Amino acid sequence: MRCLLAPRLRRGKTTYVTTIGLLAYGSLCWEPDAALEAALRLDSAITGVRTPFPVEFARTSSTRGGCPTLIPVTQGGAHVEAVLLPFRDGVSVAEAKTLIWRREA
């Protein structure tokens, strides 16, 4: 979970606001659950990014019909396509972590 500083212009001044973003890859990109989807600003998604860390197939998912589960690794693996999804204003880091944990559990 990262907090991003996003510029916002107001009357000729640039101020910076903290925006919480989710680096999503794998099934999280196309299959967030309803609660997580409601907390995200999907219309502001940043596409065409790659994971800054390599990932590899770890196991099949028992809750997603046997789909592969990707995990970050320190050796081997590959950088994969990802999407940066900003959370809506007012969503705290703690709330965002809980939503992601519930989706992944």
C-alpha positions as CSV (number, residue, x, y, z in Angstrom):
1,M,0.0,0.0,0.0
2,R,1.5,3.3,-1.1
3,C,0.4,6.9,-0.5
4,L,0.9,9.0,-3.6
5,L,1.3,12.8,-3.6
6,A,-0.9,14.2,-6.4
7,P,-0.8,17.8,-7.4
8,R,-4.0,19.8,-7.2
9,L,-4.2,23.4,-8.6
10,R,-6.1,26.0,-6.7
11,R,-6.2,29.7,-7.7
12,G,-2.8,29.7,-9.2
13,K,-1.2,27.7,-6.3
14,T,-0.2,24.1,-6.4
15,T,-1.0,22.1,-3.3
16,Y,-0.4,18.4,-2.8
17,V,-2.9,16.0,-1.5
18,T,-2.3,12.4,-0.4
19,T,-4.1,9.8,-2.5
20,I,-4.1,6.2,-1.6
21,G,-3.5,3.9,-4.6
22,L,-3.6,0.2,-5.2
23,L,-1.1,-1.4,-7.6
24,A,-3.3,-4.2,-9.0
25,Y,-2.1,-7.1,-11.0
26,G,-3.6,-10.5,-11.9
27,S,-7.2,-11.1,-11.1
28,L,-7.5,-8.1,-8.9
29,C,-7.5,-6.0,-12.1
30,W,-10.6,-7.6,-13.6
31,E,-12.3,-9.1,-10.6
32,P,-12.3,-6.9,-7.5
33,D,-15.2,-7.7,-5.1
34,A,-18.1,-5.2,-4.8
35,A,-16.9,-3.5,-1.6
36,L,-13.4,-2.9,-3.0
37,E,-14.8,-1.7,-6.3
38,A,-17.1,0.8,-4.5
39,A,-14.1,2.3,-2.7
40,L,-12.0,2.7,-5.9
41,R,-12.1,5.5,-8.5
42,L,-12.1,3.2,-11.5
43,D,-12.6,6.1,-13.9
44,S,-9.2,7.4,-12.8
45,A,-7.2,4.1,-13.3
46,I,-3.7,4.4,-14.7
47,T,-3.0,1.7,-17.1
48,G,0.1,0.6,-18.9
49,V,2.2,0.2,-15.8
50,R,4.2,-2.8,-14.7
51,T,4.9,-4.2,-11.3
52,P,8.2,-2.8,-9.9
53,F,8.9,-6.3,-8.5
54,P,8.9,-9.7,-10.2
55,V,6.1,-12.1,-9.6
56,E,5.6,-15.8,-10.3
57,F,2.8,-18.4,-10.2
58,A,2.5,-19.8,-6.6
59,R,-0.6,-22.0,-6.6
60,T,-4.1,-22.3,-7.9
61,S,-6.9,-20.3,-6.1
62,S,-9.5,-22.4,-4.3
63,T,-11.9,-19.5,-4.2
64,R,-11.5,-18.3,-7.8
65,G,-12.1,-21.5,-9.7
66,G,-8.5,-22.7,-9.9
67,C,-7.1,-19.5,-11.3
68,P,-3.4,-19.0,-10.8
69,T,-2.2,-16.9,-7.8
70,L,0.7,-14.6,-8.4
71,I,3.1,-13.6,-5.6
72,P,6.0,-11.2,-5.4
73,V,9.5,-12.9,-5.5
74,T,13.0,-11.7,-4.9
75,Q,14.6,-14.2,-7.4
76,G,13.3,-15.3,-10.8
77,G,9.7,-14.3,-11.8
78,A,8.8,-11.5,-14.2
79,H,7.4,-8.0,-14.1
80,V,3.8,-8.1,-15.3
81,E,1.2,-5.7,-16.5
82,A,-0.5,-3.8,-13.7
83,V,-3.0,-1.0,-13.1
84,L,-2.8,1.8,-10.6
85,L,-6.2,2.2,-9.0
86,P,-6.7,5.3,-6.8
87,F,-9.1,5.0,-3.8
88,R,-12.0,7.5,-3.4
89,D,-11.4,10.5,-1.2
90,G,-12.0,9.8,2.5
91,V,-10.9,6.1,2.3
92,S,-8.2,5.7,5.0
93,V,-5.1,3.5,4.7
94,A,-6.6,1.2,7.3
95,E,-9.9,0.9,5.4
96,A,-8.1,0.2,2.2
97,K,-6.0,-2.5,3.7
98,T,-9.1,-4.1,5.2
99,L,-10.9,-4.1,1.9
100,I,-7.9,-5.7,0.1
101,W,-7.4,-8.3,2.9
102,R,-11.1,-9.3,2.7
103,R,-10.9,-9.6,-1.1
104,E,-7.8,-11.7,-0.9
105,A,-9.0,-13.9,2.0
